[in-house]
Amino acid sequence: MKAKIMSTINDTIRLTTAQAIIRWLSNQAIEIDGKELLLCGGGFGIFGHGNVTCLGEALYDTREKIPLYRGQNEQSMGFAAAGYAKQWLRQRFMFCTASAGPGTSNLLTSAALANANRLPMLLLCGDTYLTRLPDPVLQQIENFGDPTAGVNDAFKPVVRYWDRICHPAQIIQSLPNAIAVLLDPADCGPAFISLPQDVQGWAYDYPLSMFEKKVHRIRRQTPDIAEITDAVSLLMTAKKPMIIAGGGVQYSRAVIELTNFAENHQIPVVETIAGRANLLDNHPMNIGPIGVTGSNSANAIAEQADIIIAVGTRLQDFTTGSWTAFSKEAKFISINAGRHDAGKHKSFPIVGDAKLSILNLEKFLNGYVAPHEWVLKAQKYRTEWNKYVTKNVASGNRPNSYAMAIGVVNQLCDRRDRIVAAAGGLPAEVTANWRTLDQGTVDVEFGFSCMGYEISGAWGARIAQIEREPDQDTIVFIGDGSYMMMNSDIYSSVISQKKLIILVLDNGGFAVINKLQNSSGNESFNNLIIDCPTVTDPLPINFEAHARAQGAVAETVFNPAELAAAFKRAKAATKTTVICMKVDAYEGWTAEGHTWWECGTPHVSENKHVQTAHSEWEAGRIKQRKGV
């Protein structure tokens, strides 16, 4: 390989665009708890003609400093990068690199997931040739009316930053701009940099100062004192206050401040799906998860609360019950780094960092404490919910269920083990039934509700976990439907020696959607394998054999007692272990804790069951708030 040419006279170094990108990334650091770490933890890559010759060459030179994990599927690489960012509380990120064409377009879903969940992820993707001399090239989508448009333009709606590099000098500005988005508490999300194949290899005399080490810090935005004052004035009038704790509490590292605030002012706390594991299960102010997949206790106080403090949540429909979970007279104080989220539903906004905002509220509350009878009522609701969960997760003379499996793992796992679930029926079951053992230990991907995230996201989380807590485990709950969508990172975890414990809970298809289908008056159709009219031979899948074929330890169990024994063996193992158990598709679902949820149902149908279900469903709309 030709040596890079360095000019000491002009303080420049001649590099290709690709070499400069990777060299720059390798000199970006971040300060976390007083320690300096590389900002970029590495990358996930699948090479093709669009990135192997130039970007691949640059990555080879830095392979010791910036590890590149070989992916099996570009979409799963993006999920792994998202899982990594969550584990690091958005303080560090991974990049993904894919070739031009389908390799890049496979990352669209991952980018959308990162965007919905406000997660940092850098996408370095190949593109067609800037000169257009060889056009049309392999895997190029030709837009006859706009020759500048291609597959990579499809990312514009699902990323927070998008750029196409048309000259090597452009990265001098583009890279810092991309990182600024990745580290911004308000605008955090994926950044996409399109790299035409010819431009990747073009050389330029870059200033040496560009590659000097830079230590980043994540901004903490101080809230406006006028907004704090307005919020305090409102909160002082509260007779039945409540806090909704979202995922932003953890990203702000404000769990201690929020807990102290709730204790000092005796304000009950409920958690969103992303905010699970803010408070421990047994904390007296923890009234449970809220919303469609929530708890009777949290939803009961939500209906009665007069002032609601929403901290670090975007208030999506599963949190708000499509805005039926609260009194129409209730008023909101929304603390959020993002202006868009802070102003929802006529909230009194506090635009700022959660930790600083809570501390500022504390200064001006003048000893306010919520009425004791309100707190006792909330805690009584939680006691009743605890009794329900105890029965729901208990093993007994009934069919296997998700809740039973959750109960077994909850009893046996270590307090700092990380739990990962996504989409399907498990987010509701984990959110409702999991008893938090320690802060920040639950990742239920429901921002984009993306099936297939579970194993890949856990692989990324495990890479980060080993960097932080190597003695703990990452535990995956996954249904058979999600497993069939994306499972190849079992192999990734094995070959990279990033042990996972994966529970495959087989209910014969997409059972939770079958449940929704039935509850809306429809007949079972095309969700469970046995209900697919085009399936002539509903062959059972041997998940154990399949996992073994990817190099994992695997076994099949038939009841919760066997699951407990298998889980203990998995904890003791040094290699990824997959435990398979059949669960019932119809019985054992968590039946309590749900709010109304807006779901489109047929206004006209010849099916009387559908007509009845539609009428019953629409009856819940009467409670819906009409805020903006």
C-alpha positions as CSV (number, residue, x, y, z in Angstrom):
1,M,0.0,0.0,0.0
2,K,1.3,3.4,-0.9
3,A,2.3,5.5,2.2
4,K,0.2,8.5,3.0
5,I,2.0,11.7,2.0
6,M,2.5,14.2,4.8
7,S,3.5,17.8,4.2
8,T,5.1,19.5,7.2
9,I,5.3,22.8,5.3
10,N,1.6,23.2,4.8
11,D,0.6,21.1,7.8
12,T,-1.4,18.8,5.6
13,I,-1.7,15.1,5.0
14,R,-2.8,13.5,1.7
15,L,-5.5,11.0,2.3
16,T,-8.4,9.4,0.5
17,T,-11.9,10.5,1.6
18,A,-12.4,7.1,3.2
19,Q,-9.1,7.2,5.0
20,A,-9.8,10.7,6.4
21,I,-13.2,9.7,7.7
22,I,-11.8,6.7,9.7
23,R,-8.8,8.6,10.9
24,W,-11.0,11.4,12.1
25,L,-13.4,9.0,13.9
26,S,-10.4,7.4,15.6
27,N,-9.5,10.7,17.2
28,Q,-12.9,11.5,18.7
29,A,-13.3,10.9,22.4
30,I,-15.9,11.5,25.0
31,E,-15.7,12.1,28.7
32,I,-17.9,9.8,30.8
33,D,-17.8,9.9,34.6
34,G,-14.4,11.6,34.5
35,K,-12.9,9.0,32.1
36,E,-12.0,9.5,28.4
37,L,-13.2,6.8,26.0
38,L,-13.4,6.6,22.2
39,L,-16.7,8.1,21.1
40,C,-17.2,5.5,18.4
41,G,-17.1,2.0,19.9
42,G,-16.5,0.5,16.5
43,G,-18.6,-0.6,13.6
44,F,-20.7,-3.2,12.0
45,G,-20.0,-3.9,8.4
46,I,-20.8,-6.0,5.4
47,F,-18.6,-5.3,2.4
48,G,-19.6,-5.1,-1.2
49,H,-18.3,-3.4,-4.3
50,G,-19.6,-0.1,-2.9
51,N,-17.5,0.0,0.2
52,V,-14.9,-2.7,0.3
53,T,-12.1,-1.2,-1.9
54,C,-11.8,2.2,-0.3
55,L,-13.6,2.3,3.0
56,G,-12.5,-1.3,3.7
57,E,-8.9,-0.4,3.1
58,A,-9.2,2.5,5.6
59,L,-10.9,0.3,8.2
60,Y,-8.2,-2.3,7.9
61,D,-5.5,0.2,8.9
62,T,-7.4,1.0,12.1
63,R,-8.8,-2.4,13.0
64,E,-7.1,-2.5,16.4
65,K,-8.5,0.8,17.5
66,I,-11.9,0.7,15.8
67,P,-13.1,-2.9,15.8
68,L,-15.3,-3.9,12.9
69,Y,-17.9,-6.6,13.6
70,R,-18.9,-8.6,10.5
71,G,-22.7,-8.6,10.2
72,Q,-24.9,-11.2,8.7
73,N,-27.6,-8.8,7.6
74,E,-27.5,-5.0,7.2
75,Q,-30.7,-4.5,9.0
76,S,-29.6,-6.6,12.0
77,M,-26.3,-4.5,12.0
78,G,-28.4,-1.4,12.6
79,F,-30.4,-3.1,15.3
80,A,-27.1,-4.1,17.0
81,A,-25.9,-0.5,16.8
82,A,-29.1,0.7,18.4
83,G,-28.7,-1.9,21.2
84,Y,-25.2,-0.6,21.8
85,A,-26.3,3.0,22.0
86,K,-29.0,2.2,24.5
87,Q,-26.7,0.3,26.7
88,W,-24.3,3.3,26.7
89,L,-27.2,5.7,27.4
90,R,-26.6,7.5,24.1
91,Q,-23.1,8.5,25.2
92,R,-21.3,6.3,22.6
93,F,-22.3,5.0,19.2
94,M,-21.4,2.5,16.6
95,F,-21.3,3.0,12.8
96,C,-22.7,0.7,10.2
97,T,-21.2,0.4,6.7
98,A,-23.0,-1.2,3.7
99,S,-22.4,-1.4,0.0
100,A,-24.4,0.6,-2.6
101,G,-27.8,-0.7,-3.5
102,P,-29.6,-3.4,-1.5
103,G,-27.0,-3.5,1.2
104,T,-27.7,0.1,2.0
105,S,-31.5,-0.1,1.6
106,N,-31.5,-3.0,4.1
107,L,-30.6,-0.3,6.7
108,L,-33.7,1.7,6.2
109,T,-35.7,-0.1,8.9
110,S,-32.8,0.2,11.3
111,A,-32.5,3.9,10.7
112,A,-36.2,4.4,11.3
113,L,-35.9,2.4,14.6
114,A,-33.0,4.7,15.7
115,N,-34.9,7.8,14.7
116,A,-38.1,6.7,16.6
117,N,-36.1,5.9,19.7
118,R,-33.9,9.0,19.4
119,L,-30.7,6.9,19.3
120,P,-27.3,7.8,17.8
121,M,-26.1,5.7,14.9
122,L,-23.7,6.7,12.1
123,L,-24.4,5.2,8.7
124,L,-21.5,5.2,6.2
125,C,-23.0,3.8,3.0
126,G,-21.8,3.4,-0.6
127,D,-23.4,5.2,-3.5
128,T,-23.2,5.3,-7.3
129,Y,-20.4,7.2,-9.0
130,L,-20.4,10.9,-8.8
131,T,-19.0,11.3,-12.3
132,R,-21.8,9.1,-13.8
133,L,-19.3,8.0,-16.4
134,P,-20.1,4.2,-16.0
135,D,-23.9,4.8,-15.4
136,P,-26.1,2.8,-15.1
137,V,-24.1,0.7,-12.7
138,L,-24.8,-2.5,-10.8
139,Q,-27.6,-2.0,-8.3
140,Q,-28.3,1.6,-9.4
141,I,-31.9,2.8,-9.3
142,E,-32.3,5.2,-12.2
143,N,-34.6,8.1,-11.7
144,F,-35.3,9.4,-15.2
145,G,-36.4,12.8,-14.1
146,D,-33.8,13.4,-11.4
147,P,-30.4,11.8,-12.0
148,T,-29.1,13.0,-8.6
149,A,-31.7,10.8,-6.8
150,G,-31.1,7.3,-5.8
151,V,-31.7,4.7,-3.1
152,N,-29.7,6.7,-0.5
153,D,-32.2,9.5,-0.8
154,A,-34.8,7.2,0.7
155,F,-33.1,7.8,4.1
156,K,-33.9,11.5,4.3
157,P,-37.3,11.0,6.1
158,V,-35.8,8.6,8.7
159,V,-32.6,10.2,9.8
160,R,-31.7,13.4,11.6
161,Y,-28.8,14.2,9.4
162,W,-28.2,13.4,5.7
163,D,-25.3,14.3,3.4
164,R,-23.9,13.1,0.2
165,I,-20.1,13.7,-0.1
166,C,-19.4,15.1,-3.6
167,H,-15.8,16.3,-2.9
168,P,-13.2,15.0,-0.3
169,A,-13.1,18.5,1.4
170,Q,-16.7,18.3,2.3
171,I,-16.1,15.9,5.2
172,I,-14.2,18.6,7.0
173,Q,-17.6,20.1,7.8
174,S,-19.9,17.1,7.4
175,L,-18.3,14.9,10.0
176,P,-18.5,17.4,12.9
177,N,-22.1,18.2,11.9
178,A,-23.1,14.6,12.0
179,I,-21.5,14.0,15.4
180,A,-23.2,17.1,16.7
181,V,-26.5,15.5,15.9
182,L,-25.5,12.2,17.4
183,L,-24.7,13.8,20.7
184,D,-27.5,16.4,20.8
185,P,-30.0,15.5,23.6
186,A,-32.9,17.2,21.7
187,D,-32.1,16.1,18.1
188,C,-30.4,12.8,18.7
189,G,-30.9,10.2,16.0
190,P,-29.1,8.5,13.1
191,A,-26.8,10.4,10.8
192,F,-26.4,9.2,7.2
193,I,-23.3,9.9,5.1
194,S,-23.6,8.8,1.5
195,L,-20.2,7.9,-0.1
196,P,-20.0,7.7,-3.9
197,Q,-17.6,4.9,-4.8
198,D,-15.3,7.2,-6.8
199,V,-15.3,9.9,-4.1
200,Q,-14.3,7.4,-1.4
201,G,-11.0,6.9,-3.2
202,W,-10.3,10.5,-4.3
203,A,-7.4,12.1,-2.4
204,Y,-7.1,15.5,-0.8
205,D,-4.6,17.4,1.3
206,Y,-6.4,17.5,4.7
207,P,-5.2,19.9,7.4
208,L,-3.4,18.0,10.2
209,S,-5.4,20.0,12.7
210,M,-8.5,18.1,11.5
211,F,-7.2,15.0,13.2
212,E,-6.3,16.4,16.5
213,K,-7.9,14.6,19.4
214,K,-11.2,16.1,20.5
215,V,-13.0,15.3,23.7
216,H,-16.7,15.7,23.5
217,R,-19.2,16.2,26.3
218,I,-23.0,15.9,26.0
219,R,-24.7,19.2,26.5
220,R,-27.0,19.8,29.5
221,Q,-29.4,22.5,28.5
222,T,-30.4,24.7,31.4
223,P,-34.2,25.3,31.5
224,D,-35.6,28.8,31.2
225,I,-36.4,30.2,34.6
226,A,-39.7,31.5,33.5
227,E,-40.8,28.0,32.4
228,I,-39.7,26.7,35.8
229,T,-41.6,29.4,37.6
230,D,-44.8,28.7,35.6
231,A,-44.5,25.0,36.3
232,V,-43.9,25.5,40.1
233,S,-47.0,27.8,40.3
234,L,-49.1,25.1,38.7
235,L,-47.6,22.2,40.7
236,M,-48.2,24.0,44.0
237,T,-52.0,23.7,43.3
238,A,-51.8,20.0,42.8
239,K,-54.0,17.8,44.9
240,K,-53.3,14.6,43.0
241,P,-49.9,15.0,41.2
242,M,-48.2,12.2,39.3
243,I,-44.9,11.8,37.5
244,I,-44.5,9.9,34.2
245,A,-40.9,8.8,34.0
246,G,-39.7,8.1,30.4
247,G,-36.5,6.8,28.8
248,G,-35.1,10.3,28.8
249,V,-34.7,10.1,32.6
250,Q,-32.0,7.5,32.0
251,Y,-30.4,9.2,29.0
252,S,-30.0,12.3,31.2
253,R,-28.6,10.2,34.0
254,A,-31.3,11.8,36.2
255,V,-32.7,8.7,37.9
256,I,-31.3,9.7,41.3
257,E,-32.6,13.2,41.0
258,L,-36.1,12.0,39.9
259,T,-36.2,9.5,42.7
260,N,-35.2,12.1,45.3
261,F,-37.7,14.5,43.9
262,A,-40.5,12.0,44.1
263,E,-39.5,11.1,47.7
264,N,-39.2,14.7,48.9
265,H,-42.5,15.7,47.5
266,Q,-44.3,12.4,47.9
267,I,-45.4,12.3,44.2
268,P,-46.3,8.9,42.8
269,V,-44.2,7.8,39.8
270,V,-45.4,5.7,36.8
271,E,-43.1,4.5,34.0
272,T,-43.3,4.3,30.2
273,I,-42.1,1.3,28.3
274,A,-38.8,3.1,27.5
275,G,-38.7,4.3,31.1
276,R,-39.0,0.8,32.7
277,A,-36.2,0.4,35.2
278,N,-36.1,4.0,36.3
279,L,-37.2,3.0,39.8
280,L,-36.8,-0.4,41.5
281,D,-39.8,-2.6,41.8
282,N,-40.1,-2.2,45.6
283,H,-39.7,1.6,45.7
284,P,-42.7,3.0,47.6
285,M,-43.2,5.8,45.0
286,N,-43.2,3.3,42.1
287,I,-46.8,2.7,41.1
288,G,-46.1,0.7,38.0
289,P,-46.0,0.9,34.2
290,I,-48.7,3.1,32.5
291,G,-50.8,2.8,29.4
292,V,-51.9,0.1,27.0
293,T,-49.3,-2.4,28.2
294,G,-49.3,-1.0,31.7
295,S,-50.8,-1.8,35.1
296,N,-54.1,-1.3,36.8
297,S,-52.3,0.7,39.5
298,A,-50.6,3.3,37.2
299,N,-53.7,3.6,35.0
300,A,-55.9,4.1,38.0
301,I,-54.0,7.1,39.3
302,A,-53.6,8.5,35.8
303,E,-57.4,8.7,35.5
304,Q,-57.5,10.7,38.7
305,A,-54.4,12.9,38.6
306,D,-54.9,16.6,38.3
307,I,-51.3,17.6,37.5
308,I,-49.0,15.3,35.6
309,I,-45.3,15.9,35.3
310,A,-44.0,14.1,32.2
311,V,-40.2,13.7,32.3
312,G,-38.2,12.5,29.2
313,T,-41.1,11.0,27.3
314,R,-42.6,11.7,23.9
315,L,-46.0,10.6,25.2
316,Q,-46.7,8.0,22.4
317,D,-50.1,6.3,22.2
318,F,-49.1,3.2,24.3
319,T,-48.2,5.5,27.1
320,T,-51.3,7.7,26.9
321,G,-53.8,5.1,25.9
322,S,-54.3,7.1,22.7
323,W,-54.9,10.0,25.1
324,T,-57.7,8.3,27.0
325,A,-55.7,7.5,30.1
326,F,-56.1,10.9,31.8
327,S,-58.8,13.2,32.9
328,K,-59.7,15.8,30.3
329,E,-59.2,18.4,32.9
330,A,-55.7,17.2,33.9
331,K,-52.8,19.6,33.2
332,F,-49.4,18.6,32.0
333,I,-45.9,19.8,32.9
334,S,-43.5,18.3,30.3
335,I,-39.8,18.3,30.9
336,N,-37.9,17.4,27.8
337,A,-34.7,18.4,26.0
338,G,-36.8,18.5,22.8
339,R,-39.1,21.4,22.2
340,H,-41.4,19.3,20.1
341,D,-42.0,16.8,23.0
342,A,-42.2,19.4,25.7
343,G,-45.1,21.2,24.2
344,K,-47.5,18.3,23.5
345,H,-51.1,18.5,24.6
346,K,-51.0,22.1,25.8
347,S,-48.3,21.2,28.3
348,F,-46.5,23.8,30.5
349,P,-43.2,23.1,28.8
350,I,-39.8,23.0,30.5
351,V,-37.3,22.7,27.6
352,G,-34.1,21.5,29.1
353,D,-32.1,18.7,30.5
354,A,-34.1,16.4,32.8
355,K,-31.5,16.4,35.7
356,L,-31.1,20.2,35.7
357,S,-34.8,20.8,35.3
358,I,-35.7,18.6,38.2
359,L,-33.0,20.3,40.4
360,N,-34.4,23.7,39.4
361,L,-37.9,22.7,40.2
362,E,-36.7,21.5,43.6
363,K,-35.3,24.9,44.4
364,F,-38.6,26.7,44.1
365,L,-41.2,24.2,45.4
366,N,-41.0,25.6,48.9
367,G,-41.6,22.4,50.8
368,Y,-44.6,21.2,48.7
369,V,-45.7,17.7,49.6
370,A,-48.6,15.8,47.9
371,P,-51.6,15.0,50.2
372,H,-50.9,11.9,52.2
373,E,-54.2,10.2,51.3
374,W,-53.4,10.5,47.6
375,V,-50.1,8.7,48.1
376,L,-51.7,6.0,50.2
377,K,-54.4,5.4,47.6
378,A,-51.7,5.1,44.9
379,Q,-49.7,2.6,47.0
380,K,-52.8,0.6,47.7
381,Y,-53.4,0.3,44.0
382,R,-49.8,-0.9,43.5
383,T,-50.2,-3.5,46.3
384,E,-53.2,-4.9,44.5
385,W,-51.3,-5.0,41.2
386,N,-48.4,-6.8,42.8
387,K,-50.8,-9.5,43.9
388,Y,-52.1,-9.9,40.3
389,V,-48.6,-10.1,38.9
390,T,-47.6,-12.8,41.5
391,K,-50.5,-14.9,40.3
392,N,-49.9,-14.1,36.7
393,V,-46.3,-15.3,36.6
394,A,-46.8,-18.3,38.9
395,S,-46.4,-21.8,37.6
396,G,-49.4,-24.0,38.1
397,N,-51.8,-26.4,36.5
398,R,-52.3,-24.3,33.4
399,P,-50.7,-23.9,30.0
400,N,-47.3,-22.4,29.6
401,S,-47.3,-18.6,29.1
402,Y,-45.0,-15.7,28.4
403,A,-45.7,-14.4,32.0
404,M,-44.6,-17.7,33.5
405,A,-41.3,-17.6,31.6
406,I,-40.8,-14.0,32.7
407,G,-41.4,-15.0,36.3
408,V,-38.8,-17.8,36.2
409,V,-36.1,-15.5,34.7
410,N,-37.0,-12.7,37.1
411,Q,-36.5,-15.0,40.1
412,L,-33.1,-16.4,38.9
413,C,-31.3,-13.6,37.0
414,D,-28.7,-11.3,38.6
415,R,-29.9,-7.8,39.5
416,R,-27.6,-6.2,36.8
417,D,-28.5,-8.6,34.0
418,R,-30.0,-6.8,31.0
419,I,-33.4,-7.8,29.6
420,V,-34.1,-7.3,25.9
421,A,-37.5,-7.7,24.2
422,A,-39.2,-6.2,21.2
423,A,-42.5,-6.1,19.3
424,G,-45.0,-9.0,19.2
425,G,-46.6,-9.9,22.5
426,L,-43.5,-9.8,24.7
427,P,-43.3,-6.0,25.2
428,A,-46.6,-6.0,26.9
429,E,-45.9,-9.1,29.0
430,V,-42.4,-7.9,30.0
431,T,-43.6,-4.4,30.8
432,A,-46.5,-5.5,32.9
433,N,-44.9,-8.4,34.7
434,W,-41.1,-7.7,35.0
435,R,-40.1,-6.7,38.5
436,T,-37.2,-4.3,38.2
437,L,-34.1,-5.4,40.1
438,D,-31.8,-2.5,39.3
439,Q,-31.9,0.7,37.4
440,G,-31.4,0.8,33.6
441,T,-31.6,-3.0,33.1
442,V,-34.6,-3.3,30.8
443,D,-34.7,-2.7,27.0
444,V,-38.1,-3.2,25.5
445,E,-37.9,-1.8,21.9
446,F,-41.4,-0.4,21.4
447,G,-40.5,3.0,19.9
448,F,-40.7,1.5,16.4
449,S,-42.1,-1.8,17.6
450,C,-39.7,-3.7,15.4
451,M,-39.8,-7.4,15.3
452,G,-36.3,-8.9,14.7
453,Y,-34.6,-6.4,17.0
454,E,-34.3,-8.8,19.9
455,I,-31.3,-10.9,19.2
456,S,-29.4,-8.3,17.1
457,G,-30.1,-5.5,19.6
458,A,-29.0,-7.8,22.4
459,W,-25.7,-8.6,20.6
460,G,-25.0,-4.9,20.3
461,A,-26.0,-4.4,24.0
462,R,-23.7,-7.3,25.0
463,I,-20.7,-5.7,23.2
464,A,-21.4,-2.5,25.3
465,Q,-22.1,-4.5,28.4
466,I,-18.8,-6.3,28.3
467,E,-17.1,-2.9,28.1
468,R,-19.0,-1.8,31.2
469,E,-20.1,-4.8,33.2
470,P,-18.4,-7.9,31.9
471,D,-19.7,-10.2,34.6
472,Q,-23.4,-9.7,33.8
473,D,-25.6,-11.4,31.2
474,T,-27.8,-10.1,28.4
475,I,-31.1,-12.0,28.3
476,V,-33.4,-12.1,25.3
477,F,-37.1,-12.8,25.3
478,I,-38.2,-13.6,21.8
479,G,-41.3,-15.2,20.2
480,D,-41.1,-17.7,17.3
481,G,-42.4,-15.1,14.9
482,S,-39.6,-12.6,15.6
483,Y,-37.0,-15.4,15.7
484,M,-38.0,-16.5,12.2
485,M,-37.6,-12.9,10.9
486,M,-34.1,-12.4,12.2
487,N,-31.9,-14.9,14.1
488,S,-28.5,-14.9,12.3
489,D,-26.9,-12.8,15.1
490,I,-27.0,-16.0,17.2
491,Y,-24.0,-16.9,14.9
492,S,-22.6,-13.3,15.3
493,S,-22.7,-13.7,19.1
494,V,-21.0,-17.0,19.0
495,I,-18.1,-16.1,16.6
496,S,-17.5,-12.8,18.4
497,Q,-17.7,-14.5,21.8
498,K,-20.4,-12.2,23.1
499,K,-22.5,-14.6,25.1
500,L,-26.3,-14.2,25.1
501,I,-29.1,-16.1,26.8
502,I,-32.0,-16.4,24.4
503,L,-35.4,-17.7,25.4
504,V,-37.5,-18.7,22.3
505,L,-41.1,-18.8,23.4
506,D,-43.0,-20.6,20.6
507,N,-46.7,-20.0,20.3
508,G,-47.1,-21.1,16.7
509,G,-46.9,-17.8,14.8
510,F,-47.9,-14.2,15.3
511,A,-50.1,-15.0,18.3
512,V,-50.5,-11.4,19.7
513,I,-51.8,-10.2,16.3
514,N,-54.1,-13.1,16.2
515,K,-55.3,-12.0,19.6
516,L,-55.9,-8.5,18.3
517,Q,-57.6,-10.0,15.2
518,N,-60.0,-12.0,17.4
519,S,-60.7,-9.1,19.8
520,S,-61.8,-7.0,16.8
521,G,-64.4,-9.6,15.9
522,N,-62.4,-11.1,13.1
523,E,-61.7,-14.8,12.5
524,S,-58.2,-16.2,13.0
525,F,-56.5,-15.7,9.6
526,N,-52.9,-15.8,8.4
527,N,-51.3,-15.2,11.8
528,L,-50.9,-18.6,13.4
529,I,-49.3,-21.1,11.1
530,I,-52.3,-23.4,11.5
531,D,-54.6,-20.6,10.3
532,C,-52.8,-19.8,7.0
533,P,-54.9,-21.1,4.1
534,T,-51.8,-21.5,1.9
535,V,-50.0,-23.7,4.4
536,T,-50.7,-27.4,3.5
537,D,-48.2,-28.9,5.9
538,P,-47.8,-26.9,9.2
539,L,-44.3,-28.3,10.0
540,P,-43.1,-27.6,13.5
541,I,-39.8,-25.8,13.6
542,N,-37.0,-27.3,15.5
543,F,-35.6,-24.2,17.1
544,E,-33.1,-26.1,19.2
545,A,-31.5,-27.8,16.1
546,H,-31.5,-24.5,14.3
547,A,-29.7,-22.7,17.1
548,R,-27.2,-25.5,17.4
549,A,-26.5,-25.2,13.7
550,Q,-25.3,-21.6,14.4
551,G,-22.9,-22.8,17.1
552,A,-25.0,-22.0,20.2
553,V,-25.7,-24.3,23.1
554,A,-29.4,-25.1,22.8
555,E,-32.1,-27.2,24.6
556,T,-35.8,-27.6,24.6
557,V,-37.9,-27.5,27.8
558,F,-41.5,-28.3,28.4
559,N,-42.5,-26.5,31.6
560,P,-41.4,-23.7,33.9
561,A,-39.5,-26.0,36.3
562,E,-37.4,-27.3,33.4
563,L,-37.0,-23.7,32.2
564,A,-35.6,-22.8,35.6
565,A,-33.0,-25.6,35.5
566,A,-32.0,-24.8,31.9
567,F,-31.7,-21.1,32.8
568,K,-29.3,-21.9,35.6
569,R,-27.2,-23.9,33.1
570,A,-27.2,-21.0,30.7
571,K,-26.0,-18.6,33.4
572,A,-23.1,-21.0,34.2
573,A,-22.2,-21.4,30.5
574,T,-19.6,-19.3,28.7
575,K,-21.3,-19.5,25.3
576,T,-24.5,-18.2,23.8
577,T,-27.4,-20.5,25.0
578,V,-30.8,-20.8,23.4
579,I,-33.7,-22.2,25.5
580,C,-36.9,-23.2,23.6
581,M,-40.3,-23.6,25.2
582,K,-43.8,-23.8,23.7
583,V,-46.4,-21.4,25.1
584,D,-50.1,-21.3,24.6
585,A,-51.4,-19.0,21.8
586,Y,-54.7,-18.3,23.4
587,E,-54.4,-18.7,27.2
588,G,-52.1,-17.0,29.7
589,W,-52.0,-13.5,28.3
590,T,-51.9,-10.7,30.9
591,A,-55.6,-9.7,31.0
592,E,-55.3,-6.7,33.3
593,G,-53.6,-3.4,33.2
594,H,-54.7,-2.2,29.7
595,T,-56.1,1.2,28.7
596,W,-58.1,1.8,25.5
597,W,-56.0,2.0,22.4
598,E,-57.1,3.5,19.1
599,C,-57.0,0.9,16.4
600,G,-58.8,1.2,13.1
601,T,-61.8,-1.1,12.9
602,P,-64.2,-1.6,10.0
603,H,-67.1,0.9,10.2
604,V,-69.1,-1.4,7.8
605,S,-69.0,-5.1,7.8
606,E,-71.4,-8.0,7.2
607,N,-69.8,-9.9,10.1
608,K,-71.9,-9.3,13.2
609,H,-68.9,-10.0,15.5
610,V,-66.9,-7.2,13.7
611,Q,-69.9,-4.8,14.0
612,T,-70.2,-5.5,17.7
613,A,-66.5,-5.2,18.3
614,H,-66.4,-1.9,16.4
615,S,-69.2,-0.4,18.5
616,E,-67.5,-1.5,21.7
617,W,-64.2,-0.2,20.6
618,E,-65.5,3.2,19.6
619,A,-67.3,3.5,23.0
620,G,-63.9,4.1,24.5
621,R,-63.3,7.1,22.4
622,I,-65.5,9.2,24.7
623,K,-62.6,9.6,27.1
624,Q,-60.1,10.8,24.4
625,R,-58.5,14.2,24.9
626,K,-58.5,16.4,21.9
627,G,-55.3,18.2,22.6
628,V,-52.6,19.1,20.0
